[in-house]
């Protein structure tokens, strides 16, 4: 039917990917301090930490609009330095029936992958969200270089 999509951005980062993986796995709350103009808030809705099965939430600014998302952490792979989030609530689901985000930080590469199902054929590809995550990743990289 042509409504399913996959969008990938992969780019080199100057600091080791393990630092990004560790940040997203153990210190997600720091992202709003690192990139406050983009990410306003992070919280854990279900679970005691960021682990498989936990439900987390983000509030972020994109395009002058505050967006919210609630995500289920489906998988964490420490060997591949990847985390998979399934969007279960929020603004993203206004345009997409399903939306999964996979972040991989192997070696010196950051890769963001979106798997999604558009609600209609007129729904745009989520390039704006991918650009947003690339920008946040660059903010995190700049922060990690200062440490």
N, CA, C and O atoms as a GROMACS GRO file, in nm:
protein
  588
    1UNK      N    1   0.080  -0.119   0.000
    1UNK     CA    2   0.000   0.000   0.000
    1UNK      C    3   0.085   0.126   0.000
    1UNK      O    4   0.035   0.234  -0.032
    2UNK      N    5   0.213   0.115   0.036
    2UNK     CA    6   0.303   0.228   0.028
    2UNK      C    7   0.298   0.323   0.146
    2UNK      O    8   0.356   0.431   0.138
    3UNK      N    9   0.232   0.287   0.254
    3UNK     CA   10   0.224   0.376   0.368
    3UNK      C   11   0.333   0.349   0.472
    3UNK      O   12   0.354   0.430   0.562
    4UNK      N   13   0.402   0.237   0.460
    4UNK     CA   14   0.511   0.206   0.552
    4UNK      C   15   0.638   0.274   0.503
    4UNK      O   16   0.662   0.283   0.382
    5UNK      N   17   0.717   0.320   0.597
    5UNK     CA   18   0.840   0.387   0.558
    5UNK      C   19   0.954   0.358   0.652
    5UNK      O   20   0.935   0.312   0.765
    6UNK      N   21   1.074   0.384   0.602
    6UNK     CA   22   1.196   0.372   0.680
    6UNK      C   23   1.284   0.489   0.640
    6UNK      O   24   1.307   0.515   0.522
    7UNK      N   25   1.334   0.560   0.740
    7UNK     CA   26   1.418   0.675   0.718
    7UNK      C   27   1.541   0.659   0.807
    7UNK      O   28   1.528   0.628   0.926
    8UNK      N   29   1.661   0.679   0.750
    8UNK     CA   30   1.785   0.657   0.824
    8UNK      C   31   1.880   0.773   0.803
    8UNK      O   32   1.897   0.823   0.691
    9UNK      N   33   1.943   0.816   0.911
    9UNK     CA   34   2.053   0.913   0.904
    9UNK      C   35   2.168   0.853   0.981
    9UNK      O   36   2.153   0.812   1.096
   10UNK      N   37   2.284   0.848   0.918
   10UNK     CA   38   2.402   0.794   0.982
   10UNK      C   39   2.517   0.890   0.956
   10UNK      O   40   2.541   0.930   0.842
   11UNK      N   41   2.588   0.926   1.062
   11UNK     CA   42   2.696   1.022   1.047
   11UNK      C   43   2.802   0.997   1.154
   11UNK      O   44   2.775   0.941   1.260
   12UNK      N   45   2.922   1.040   1.123
   12UNK     CA   46   3.034   1.020   1.213
   12UNK      C   47   3.028   1.120   1.328
   12UNK      O   48   2.994   1.237   1.309
   13UNK      N   49   3.062   1.073   1.445
   13UNK     CA   50   3.075   1.159   1.562
   13UNK      C   51   3.219   1.151   1.611
   13UNK      O   52   3.283   1.046   1.602
   14UNK      N   53   3.268   1.262   1.662
   14UNK     CA   54   3.409   1.269   1.699
   14UNK      C   55   3.443   1.195   1.829
   14UNK      O   56   3.556   1.153   1.849
   15UNK      N   57   3.345   1.181   1.916
   15UNK     CA   58   3.369   1.106   2.039
   15UNK      C   59   3.307   0.967   2.024
   15UNK      O   60   3.219   0.947   1.941
   16UNK      N   61   3.352   0.876   2.102
   16UNK     CA   62   3.306   0.738   2.090
   16UNK      C   63   3.156   0.723   2.108
   16UNK      O   64   3.095   0.789   2.192
   17UNK      N   65   3.098   0.637   2.028
   17UNK     CA   66   2.956   0.611   2.034
   17UNK      C   67   2.910   0.559   2.169
   17UNK      O   68   2.795   0.578   2.208
   18UNK      N   69   3.001   0.494   2.242
   18UNK     CA   70   2.964   0.442   2.373
   18UNK      C   71   2.921   0.555   2.468
   18UNK      O   72   2.839   0.532   2.557
   19UNK      N   73   2.974   0.675   2.450
   19UNK     CA   74   2.935   0.786   2.536
   19UNK      C   75   2.790   0.827   2.512
   19UNK      O   76   2.718   0.859   2.607
   20UNK      N   77   2.746   0.824   2.386
   20UNK     CA   78   2.606   0.853   2.354
   20UNK      C   79   2.515   0.745   2.410
   20UNK      O   80   2.411   0.773   2.471
   21UNK      N   81   2.555   0.620   2.388
   21UNK     CA   82   2.474   0.508   2.436
   21UNK      C   83   2.459   0.516   2.589
   21UNK      O   84   2.349   0.500   2.641
   22UNK      N   85   2.569   0.541   2.657
   22UNK     CA   86   2.564   0.552   2.803
   22UNK      C   87   2.473   0.667   2.846
   22UNK      O   88   2.396   0.653   2.942
   23UNK      N   89   2.481   0.779   2.776
   23UNK     CA   90   2.397   0.894   2.811
   23UNK      C   91   2.250   0.860   2.796
   23UNK      O   92   2.171   0.887   2.887
   24UNK      N   93   2.211   0.801   2.684
   24UNK     CA   94   2.071   0.767   2.662
   24UNK      C   95   2.022   0.653   2.751
   24UNK      O   96   1.903   0.642   2.779
   25UNK      N   97   2.114   0.569   2.796
   25UNK     CA   98   2.073   0.457   2.879
   25UNK      C   99   2.072   0.492   3.028
   25UNK      O  100   1.990   0.438   3.103
   26UNK      N  101   2.160   0.580   3.070
   26UNK     CA  102   2.170   0.604   3.214
   26UNK      C  103   2.139   0.747   3.256
   26UNK      O  104   2.111   0.772   3.373
   27UNK      N  105   2.144   0.842   3.162
   27UNK     CA  106   2.130   0.983   3.201
   27UNK      C  107   2.046   1.063   3.103
   27UNK      O  108   2.081   1.176   3.069
   28UNK      N  109   1.937   1.007   3.057
   28UNK     CA  110   1.850   1.077   2.961
   28UNK      C  111   1.809   1.215   3.011
   28UNK      O  112   1.795   1.308   2.932
   29UNK      N  113   1.791   1.228   3.141
   29UNK     CA  114   1.749   1.355   3.197
   29UNK      C  115   1.848   1.468   3.168
   29UNK      O  116   1.811   1.585   3.171
   30UNK      N  117   1.974   1.434   3.139
   30UNK     CA  118   2.076   1.534   3.110
   30UNK      C  119   2.060   1.596   2.971
   30UNK      O  120   2.113   1.704   2.946
   31UNK      N  121   1.988   1.530   2.882
   31UNK     CA  122   1.973   1.582   2.745
   31UNK      C  123   1.906   1.719   2.748
   31UNK      O  124   1.943   1.807   2.670
   32UNK      N  125   1.809   1.740   2.837
   32UNK     CA  126   1.743   1.871   2.844
   32UNK      C  127   1.838   1.979   2.896
   32UNK      O  128   1.818   2.096   2.866
   33UNK      N  129   1.938   1.943   2.973
   33UNK     CA  130   2.040   2.040   3.017
   33UNK      C  131   2.141   2.068   2.907
   33UNK      O  132   2.192   2.179   2.895
   34UNK      N  133   2.170   1.968   2.827
   34UNK     CA  134   2.269   1.981   2.719
   34UNK      C  135   2.212   2.060   2.602
   34UNK      O  136   2.282   2.139   2.540
   35UNK      N  137   2.084   2.038   2.572
   35UNK     CA  138   2.019   2.102   2.457
   35UNK      C  139   1.886   2.165   2.500
   35UNK      O  140   1.780   2.125   2.451
   36UNK      N  141   1.890   2.264   2.591
   36UNK     CA  142   1.766   2.314   2.652
   36UNK      C  143   1.673   2.387   2.555
   36UNK      O  144   1.552   2.391   2.579
   37UNK      N  145   1.726   2.444   2.449
   37UNK     CA  146   1.639   2.513   2.354
   37UNK      C  147   1.560   2.415   2.269
   37UNK      O  148   1.460   2.453   2.207
   38UNK      N  149   1.603   2.289   2.265
   38UNK     CA  150   1.534   2.186   2.186
   38UNK      C  151   1.457   2.088   2.274
   38UNK      O  152   1.342   2.056   2.244
   39UNK      N  153   1.518   2.041   2.381
   39UNK     CA  154   1.457   1.940   2.468
   39UNK      C  155   1.426   2.005   2.603
   39UNK      O  156   1.516   2.052   2.672
   40UNK      N  157   1.299   2.005   2.639
   40UNK     CA  158   1.256   2.074   2.761
   40UNK      C  159   1.248   1.982   2.882
   40UNK      O  160   1.272   2.026   2.995
   41UNK      N  161   1.213   1.856   2.859
   41UNK     CA  162   1.186   1.772   2.976
   41UNK      C  163   1.195   1.624   2.937
   41UNK      O  164   1.161   1.584   2.826
   42UNK      N  165   1.241   1.545   3.033
   42UNK     CA  166   1.243   1.399   3.021
   42UNK      C  167   1.189   1.342   3.151
   42UNK      O  168   1.222   1.393   3.259
   43UNK      N  169   1.108   1.238   3.142
   43UNK     CA  170   1.066   1.171   3.265
   43UNK      C  171   1.038   1.023   3.239
   43UNK      O  172   1.017   0.980   3.125
   44UNK      N  173   1.040   0.948   3.346
   44UNK     CA  174   1.009   0.805   3.340
   44UNK      C  175   0.867   0.788   3.392
   44UNK      O  176   0.838   0.821   3.507
   45UNK      N  177   0.778   0.736   3.307
   45UNK     CA  178   0.638   0.715   3.346
   45UNK      C  179   0.617   0.581   3.415
   45UNK      O  180   0.541   0.570   3.511
   46UNK      N  181   0.684   0.478   3.364
   46UNK     CA  182   0.671   0.343   3.421
   46UNK      C  183   0.809   0.280   3.427
   46UNK      O  184   0.885   0.286   3.330
   47UNK      N  185   0.841   0.221   3.538
   47UNK     CA  186   0.972   0.162   3.559
   47UNK      C  187   1.054   0.254   3.648
   47UNK      O  188   1.021   0.370   3.667
   48UNK      N  189   1.162   0.200   3.699
   48UNK     CA  190   1.246   0.279   3.789
   48UNK      C  191   1.368   0.337   3.722
   48UNK      O  192   1.434   0.425   3.777
   49UNK      N  193   1.398   0.289   3.602
   49UNK     CA  194   1.514   0.339   3.529
   49UNK      C  195   1.489   0.319   3.380
   49UNK      O  196   1.386   0.267   3.338
   50UNK      N  197   1.587   0.362   3.301
   50UNK     CA  198   1.577   0.346   3.157
   50UNK      C  199   1.624   0.205   3.124
   50UNK      O  200   1.743   0.178   3.115
   51UNK      N  201   1.525   0.116   3.106
   51UNK     CA  202   1.556  -0.022   3.072
   51UNK      C  203   1.443  -0.077   2.985
   51UNK      O  204   1.338  -0.014   2.973
   52UNK      N  205   1.466  -0.191   2.926
   52UNK     CA  206   1.364  -0.253   2.842
   52UNK      C  207   1.235  -0.269   2.922
   52UNK      O  208   1.235  -0.320   3.034
   53UNK      N  209   1.126  -0.225   2.861
   53UNK     CA  210   0.995  -0.231   2.927
   53UNK      C  211   0.954  -0.102   2.996
   53UNK      O  212   0.836  -0.085   3.028
   54UNK      N  213   1.047  -0.012   3.018
   54UNK     CA  214   1.014   0.116   3.080
   54UNK      C  215   0.940   0.205   2.981
   54UNK      O  216   0.957   0.191   2.860
   55UNK      N  217   0.859   0.295   3.032
   55UNK     CA  218   0.789   0.394   2.951
   55UNK      C  219   0.843   0.531   2.991
   55UNK      O  220   0.840   0.569   3.108
   56UNK      N  221   0.892   0.604   2.891
   56UNK     CA  222   0.953   0.734   2.915
   56UNK      C  223   0.877   0.842   2.838
   56UNK      O  224   0.798   0.812   2.748
   57UNK      N  225   0.901   0.965   2.873
   57UNK     CA  226   0.837   1.075   2.803
   57UNK      C  227   0.933   1.189   2.779
   57UNK      O  228   1.025   1.213   2.858
   58UNK      N  229   0.912   1.259   2.669
   58UNK     CA  230   0.994   1.375   2.632
   58UNK      C  231   0.901   1.491   2.598
   58UNK      O  232   0.792   1.472   2.543
   59UNK      N  233   0.944   1.610   2.631
   59UNK     CA  234   0.879   1.732   2.583
   59UNK      C  235   0.989   1.808   2.509
   59UNK      O  236   1.097   1.832   2.564
   60UNK      N  237   0.961   1.845   2.384
   60UNK     CA  238   1.064   1.910   2.304
   60UNK      C  239   1.004   2.017   2.214
   60UNK      O  240   0.885   2.016   2.185
   61UNK      N  241   1.089   2.108   2.172
   61UNK     CA  242   1.048   2.217   2.086
   61UNK      C  243   1.099   2.191   1.945
   61UNK      O  244   1.219   2.171   1.923
   62UNK      N  245   1.007   2.190   1.852
   62UNK     CA  246   1.049   2.176   1.713
   62UNK      C  247   0.962   2.265   1.627
   62UNK      O  248   0.839   2.258   1.632
   63UNK      N  249   1.028   2.349   1.547
   63UNK     CA  250   0.954   2.437   1.459
   63UNK      C  251   0.869   2.538   1.533
   63UNK      O  252   0.764   2.579   1.483
   64UNK      N  253   0.914   2.578   1.652
   64UNK     CA  254   0.839   2.675   1.730
   64UNK      C  255   0.720   2.617   1.804
   64UNK      O  256   0.644   2.691   1.867
   65UNK      N  257   0.703   2.487   1.798
   65UNK     CA  258   0.590   2.421   1.865
   65UNK      C  259   0.642   2.322   1.968
   65UNK      O  260   0.737   2.248   1.943
   66UNK      N  261   0.579   2.323   2.085
   66UNK     CA  262   0.614   2.226   2.188
   66UNK      C  263   0.545   2.094   2.154
   66UNK      O  264   0.424   2.091   2.133
   67UNK      N  265   0.622   1.988   2.150
   67UNK     CA  266   0.572   1.854   2.121
   67UNK      C  267   0.594   1.764   2.242
   67UNK      O  268   0.687   1.786   2.320
   68UNK      N  269   0.510   1.664   2.256
   68UNK     CA  270   0.529   1.564   2.361
   68UNK      C  271   0.525   1.426   2.297
   68UNK      O  272   0.460   1.404   2.194
   69UNK      N  273   0.595   1.335   2.360
   69UNK     CA  274   0.594   1.196   2.315
   69UNK      C  275   0.611   1.105   2.436
   69UNK      O  276   0.683   1.138   2.531
   70UNK      N  277   0.544   0.994   2.432
   70UNK     CA  278   0.561   0.889   2.533
   70UNK      C  279   0.606   0.766   2.457
   70UNK      O  280   0.547   0.729   2.356
   71UNK      N  281   0.711   0.701   2.508
   71UNK     CA  282   0.773   0.590   2.436
   71UNK      C  283   0.798   0.471   2.527
   71UNK      O  284   0.834   0.486   2.644
   72UNK      N  285   0.777   0.354   2.470
   72UNK     CA  286   0.811   0.228   2.536
   72UNK      C  287   0.950   0.188   2.489
   72UNK      O  288   0.977   0.184   2.369
   73UNK      N  289   1.038   0.158   2.584
   73UNK     CA  290   1.171   0.110   2.546
   73UNK      C  291   1.156  -0.038   2.514
   73UNK      O  292   1.136  -0.121   2.603
   74UNK      N  293   1.167  -0.070   2.385
   74UNK     CA  294   1.148  -0.209   2.340
   74UNK      C  295   1.274  -0.292   2.353
   74UNK      O  296   1.266  -0.411   2.382
   75UNK      N  297   1.390  -0.231   2.331
   75UNK     CA  298   1.514  -0.310   2.334
   75UNK      C  299   1.633  -0.220   2.363
   75UNK      O  300   1.638  -0.104   2.322
   76UNK      N  301   1.730  -0.276   2.434
   76UNK     CA  302   1.859  -0.213   2.456
   76UNK      C  303   1.963  -0.319   2.427
   76UNK      O  304   1.960  -0.427   2.486
   77UNK      N  305   2.055  -0.289   2.336
   77UNK     CA  306   2.161  -0.382   2.299
   77UNK      C  307   2.294  -0.316   2.333
   77UNK      O  308   2.341  -0.228   2.260
   78UNK      N  309   2.354  -0.357   2.444
   78UNK     CA  310   2.479  -0.297   2.488
   78UNK      C  311   2.594  -0.328   2.393
   78UNK      O  312   2.686  -0.248   2.378
   79UNK      N  313   2.590  -0.445   2.330
   79UNK     CA  314   2.697  -0.482   2.237
   79UNK      C  315   2.696  -0.393   2.113
   79UNK      O  316   2.801  -0.345   2.069
   80UNK      N  317   2.578  -0.372   2.057
   80UNK     CA  318   2.566  -0.288   1.937
   80UNK      C  319   2.546  -0.141   1.972
   80UNK      O  320   2.536  -0.056   1.883
   81UNK      N  321   2.539  -0.111   2.101
   81UNK     CA  322   2.518   0.026   2.149
   81UNK      C  323   2.391   0.085   2.087
   81UNK      O  324   2.394   0.196   2.033
   82UNK      N  325   2.281   0.011   2.095
   82UNK     CA  326   2.157   0.058   2.034
   82UNK      C  327   2.041   0.052   2.134
   82UNK      O  328   2.039  -0.028   2.228
   83UNK      N  329   1.946   0.140   2.110
   83UNK     CA  330   1.823   0.147   2.190
   83UNK      C  331   1.707   0.162   2.093
   83UNK      O  332   1.715   0.238   1.996
   84UNK      N  333   1.599   0.089   2.118
   84UNK     CA  334   1.479   0.096   2.035
   84UNK      C  335   1.363   0.146   2.120
   84UNK      O  336   1.332   0.090   2.225
   85UNK      N  337   1.299   0.253   2.071
   85UNK     CA  338   1.183   0.311   2.138
   85UNK      C  339   1.063   0.301   2.046
   85UNK      O  340   1.074   0.328   1.926
   86UNK      N  341   0.948   0.262   2.100
   86UNK     CA  342   0.822   0.260   2.025
   86UNK      C  343   0.735   0.374   2.079
   86UNK      O  344   0.705   0.378   2.198
   87UNK      N  345   0.696   0.466   1.992
   87UNK     CA  346   0.611   0.576   2.034
   87UNK      C  347   0.472   0.521   2.062
   87UNK      O  348   0.411   0.455   1.978
   88UNK      N  349   0.421   0.548   2.182
   88UNK     CA  350   0.289   0.496   2.220
   88UNK      C  351   0.186   0.606   2.244
   88UNK      O  352   0.066   0.579   2.248
   89UNK      N  353   0.232   0.731   2.259
   89UNK     CA  354   0.142   0.846   2.275
   89UNK      C  355   0.215   0.970   2.228
   89UNK      O  356   0.338   0.973   2.222
   90UNK      N  357   0.137   1.074   2.196
   90UNK     CA  358   0.197   1.203   2.168
   90UNK      C  359   0.170   1.256   2.029
   90UNK      O  360   0.097   1.196   1.949
   91UNK      N  361   0.231   1.370   2.001
   91UNK     CA  362   0.208   1.443   1.876
   91UNK      C  363   0.245   1.363   1.751
   91UNK      O  364   0.179   1.377   1.648
   92UNK      N  365   0.348   1.282   1.758
   92UNK     CA  366   0.391   1.204   1.641
   92UNK      C  367   0.280   1.114   1.591
   92UNK      O  368   0.266   1.092   1.470
   93UNK      N  369   0.200   1.062   1.682
   93UNK     CA  370   0.094   0.969   1.642
   93UNK      C  371  -0.027   1.038   1.581
   93UNK      O  372  -0.124   0.972   1.543
   94UNK      N  373  -0.023   1.171   1.572
   94UNK     CA  374  -0.128   1.242   1.499
   94UNK      C  375  -0.113   1.218   1.348
   94UNK      O  376  -0.211   1.221   1.273
   95UNK      N  377   0.013   1.195   1.304
   95UNK     CA  378   0.042   1.175   1.162
   95UNK      C  379   0.071   1.030   1.124
   95UNK      O  380   0.056   0.991   1.009
   96UNK      N  381   0.113   0.951   1.223
   96UNK     CA  382   0.158   0.815   1.194
   96UNK      C  383   0.084   0.716   1.283
   96UNK      O  384   0.062   0.741   1.401
   97UNK      N  385   0.045   0.602   1.224
   97UNK     CA  386  -0.020   0.497   1.301
   97UNK      C  387   0.077   0.430   1.396
   97UNK      O  388   0.043   0.400   1.511
   98UNK      N  389   0.197   0.405   1.348
   98UNK     CA  390   0.303   0.346   1.430
   98UNK      C  391   0.431   0.423   1.403
   98UNK      O  392   0.452   0.476   1.294
   99UNK      N  393   0.516   0.427   1.504
   99UNK     CA  394   0.643   0.499   1.488
   99UNK      C  395   0.744   0.439   1.584
   99UNK      O  396   0.723   0.439   1.706
  100UNK      N  397   0.853   0.387   1.530
  100UNK     CA  398   0.961   0.328   1.610
  100UNK      C  399   1.090   0.401   1.578
  100UNK      O  400   1.120   0.430   1.462
  101UNK      N  401   1.167   0.430   1.683
  101UNK     CA  402   1.295   0.499   1.669
  101UNK      C  403   1.404   0.404   1.718
  101UNK      O  404   1.396   0.349   1.828
  102UNK      N  405   1.506   0.387   1.634
  102UNK     CA  406   1.621   0.305   1.672
  102UNK      C  407   1.744   0.394   1.667
  102UNK      O  408   1.775   0.454   1.564
  103UNK      N  409   1.814   0.403   1.779
  103UNK     CA  410   1.939   0.478   1.785
  103UNK      C  411   2.052   0.380   1.803
  103UNK      O  412   2.048   0.293   1.891
  104UNK      N  413   2.154   0.392   1.719
  104UNK     CA  414   2.271   0.306   1.728
  104UNK      C  415   2.395   0.395   1.730
  104UNK      O  416   2.407   0.488   1.650
  105UNK      N  417   2.485   0.366   1.823
  105UNK     CA  418   2.606   0.447   1.839
  105UNK      C  419   2.730   0.358   1.840
  105UNK      O  420   2.809   0.363   1.934
  106UNK      N  421   2.746   0.279   1.736
  106UNK     CA  422   2.861   0.189   1.726
  106UNK      C  423   2.984   0.267   1.682
  106UNK      O  424   2.978   0.350   1.591
  107UNK      N  425   3.095   0.238   1.749
  107UNK     CA  426   3.223   0.300   1.719
  107UNK      C  427   3.206   0.452   1.717
  107UNK      O  428   3.161   0.509   1.816
  108UNK      N  429   3.240   0.517   1.609
  108UNK     CA  430   3.227   0.663   1.599
  108UNK      C  431   3.115   0.702   1.505
  108UNK      O  432   3.124   0.803   1.436
  109UNK      N  433   3.009   0.621   1.501
  109UNK     CA  434   2.896   0.649   1.414
  109UNK      C  435   2.768   0.659   1.494
  109UNK      O  436   2.739   0.575   1.580
  110UNK      N  437   2.691   0.762   1.465
  110UNK     CA  438   2.556   0.776   1.520
  110UNK      C  439   2.459   0.746   1.408
  110UNK      O  440   2.468   0.806   1.300
  111UNK      N  441   2.366   0.655   1.432
  111UNK     CA  442   2.266   0.620   1.331
  111UNK      C  443   2.129   0.627   1.395
  111UNK      O  444   2.102   0.562   1.496
  112UNK      N  445   2.042   0.707   1.334
  112UNK     CA  446   1.902   0.717   1.376
  112UNK      C  447   1.816   0.655   1.267
  112UNK      O  448   1.828   0.692   1.150
  113UNK      N  449   1.731   0.561   1.305
  113UNK     CA  450   1.643   0.494   1.210
  113UNK      C  451   1.498   0.509   1.257
  113UNK      O  452   1.467   0.486   1.373
  114UNK      N  453   1.413   0.549   1.165
  114UNK     CA  454   1.270   0.557   1.191
  114UNK      C  455   1.199   0.450   1.109
  114UNK      O  456   1.223   0.438   0.989
  115UNK      N  457   1.113   0.374   1.173
  115UNK     CA  458   1.023   0.281   1.106
  115UNK      C  459   0.882   0.329   1.137
  115UNK      O  460   0.847   0.347   1.254
  116UNK      N  461   0.801   0.350   1.035
  116UNK     CA  462   0.672   0.413   1.060
  116UNK      C  463   0.568   0.372   0.957
  116UNK      O  464   0.599   0.322   0.849
  117UNK      N  465   0.443   0.396   0.996
  117UNK     CA  466   0.331   0.377   0.905
  117UNK      C  467   0.253   0.507   0.903
  117UNK      O  468   0.199   0.551   1.004
  118UNK      N  469   0.246   0.569   0.786
  118UNK     CA  470   0.175   0.695   0.771
  118UNK      C  471   0.024   0.670   0.776
  118UNK      O  472  -0.023   0.564   0.733
  119UNK      N  473  -0.051   0.767   0.829
  119UNK     CA  474  -0.197   0.754   0.834
  119UNK      C  475  -0.259   0.770   0.697
  119UNK      O  476  -0.358   0.705   0.665
  120UNK      N  477  -0.202   0.857   0.614
  120UNK     CA  478  -0.253   0.878   0.478
  120UNK      C  479  -0.134   0.890   0.383
  120UNK      O  480  -0.021   0.912   0.425
  121UNK      N  481  -0.162   0.877   0.255
  121UNK     CA  482  -0.055   0.892   0.156
  121UNK      C  483  -0.001   1.034   0.152
  121UNK      O  484   0.112   1.057   0.109
  122UNK      N  485  -0.081   1.130   0.196
  122UNK     CA  486  -0.039   1.270   0.197
  122UNK      C  487   0.048   1.307   0.317
  122UNK      O  488   0.106   1.415   0.320
  123UNK      N  489   0.058   1.219   0.412
  123UNK     CA  490   0.140   1.244   0.530
  123UNK      C  491   0.286   1.257   0.487
  123UNK      O  492   0.337   1.172   0.414
  124UNK      N  493   0.354   1.364   0.531
  124UNK     CA  494   0.493   1.382   0.490
  124UNK      C  495   0.586   1.279   0.556
  124UNK      O  496   0.555   1.224   0.661
  125UNK      N  497   0.698   1.256   0.492
  125UNK     CA  498   0.801   1.174   0.555
  125UNK      C  499   0.850   1.250   0.678
  125UNK      O  500   0.852   1.374   0.676
  126UNK      N  501   0.890   1.182   0.784
  126UNK     CA  502   0.928   1.251   0.909
  126UNK      C  503   1.071   1.306   0.907
  126UNK      O  504   1.146   1.290   1.003
  127UNK      N  505   1.107   1.369   0.798
  127UNK     CA  506   1.242   1.424   0.785
  127UNK      C  507   1.267   1.531   0.891
  127UNK      O  508   1.378   1.542   0.943
  128UNK      N  509   1.165   1.610   0.923
  128UNK     CA  510   1.179   1.714   1.024
  128UNK      C  511   1.219   1.656   1.159
  128UNK      O  512   1.297   1.717   1.232
  129UNK      N  513   1.167   1.538   1.195
  129UNK     CA  514   1.204   1.474   1.321
  129UNK      C  515   1.346   1.419   1.316
  129UNK      O  516   1.419   1.423   1.415
  130UNK      N  517   1.384   1.368   1.200
  130UNK     CA  518   1.520   1.318   1.185
  130UNK      C  519   1.619   1.434   1.195
  130UNK      O  520   1.722   1.421   1.261
  131UNK      N  521   1.590   1.546   1.130
  131UNK     CA  522   1.675   1.665   1.142
  131UNK      C  523   1.688   1.708   1.287
  131UNK      O  524   1.796   1.746   1.333
  132UNK      N  525   1.577   1.703   1.359
  132UNK     CA  526   1.576   1.741   1.500
  132UNK      C  527   1.673   1.653   1.580
  132UNK      O  528   1.753   1.705   1.657
  133UNK      N  529   1.665   1.522   1.561
  133UNK     CA  530   1.752   1.431   1.637
  133UNK      C  531   1.898   1.445   1.596
  133UNK      O  532   1.987   1.429   1.680
  134UNK      N  533   1.924   1.473   1.470
  134UNK     CA  534   2.062   1.499   1.427
  134UNK      C  535   2.114   1.624   1.497
  134UNK      O  536   2.228   1.625   1.545
  135UNK      N  537   2.033   1.729   1.504
  135UNK     CA  538   2.074   1.852   1.573
  135UNK      C  539   2.100   1.828   1.722
  135UNK      O  540   2.198   1.879   1.776
  136UNK      N  541   2.014   1.752   1.787
  136UNK     CA  542   2.034   1.720   1.929
  136UNK      C  543   2.162   1.638   1.947
  136UNK      O  544   2.237   1.661   2.042
  137UNK      N  545   2.186   1.545   1.857
  137UNK     CA  546   2.309   1.463   1.863
  137UNK      C  547   2.432   1.552   1.852
  137UNK      O  548   2.531   1.530   1.922
  138UNK      N  549   2.428   1.652   1.765
  138UNK     CA  550   2.541   1.744   1.750
  138UNK      C  551   2.560   1.828   1.877
  138UNK      O  552   2.673   1.856   1.916
  139UNK      N  553   2.450   1.867   1.941
  139UNK     CA  554   2.460   1.939   2.069
  139UNK      C  555   2.527   1.850   2.174
  139UNK      O  556   2.613   1.896   2.249
  140UNK      N  557   2.486   1.724   2.179
  140UNK     CA  558   2.544   1.630   2.276
  140UNK      C  559   2.692   1.610   2.246
  140UNK      O  560   2.775   1.607   2.337
  141UNK      N  561   2.726   1.595   2.119
  141UNK     CA  562   2.867   1.577   2.081
  141UNK      C  563   2.950   1.695   2.126
  141UNK      O  564   3.057   1.677   2.183
  142UNK      N  565   2.902   1.817   2.103
  142UNK     CA  566   2.975   1.937   2.146
  142UNK      C  567   2.992   1.938   2.297
  142UNK      O  568   3.098   1.976   2.348
  143UNK      N  569   2.889   1.897   2.370
  143UNK     CA  570   2.896   1.891   2.516
  143UNK      C  571   2.999   1.787   2.562
  143UNK      O  572   3.078   1.812   2.653
  144UNK      N  573   2.998   1.671   2.499
  144UNK     CA  574   3.089   1.564   2.539
  144UNK      C  575   3.236   1.602   2.510
  144UNK      O  576   3.326   1.555   2.579
  145UNK      N  577   3.257   1.685   2.411
  145UNK     CA  578   3.395   1.730   2.382
  145UNK      C  579   3.448   1.824   2.488
  145UNK      O  580   3.569   1.835   2.507
  146UNK      N  581   3.357   1.893   2.558
  146UNK     CA  582   3.398   1.987   2.664
  146UNK      C  583   3.442   1.914   2.789
  146UNK      O  584   3.522   1.966   2.867
  147UNK      N  585   3.389   1.793   2.808
  147UNK     CA  586   3.415   1.718   2.931
  147UNK      C  587   3.556   1.663   2.932
  147UNK      O  588   3.596   1.597   3.027
   0.00000   0.00000   0.00000
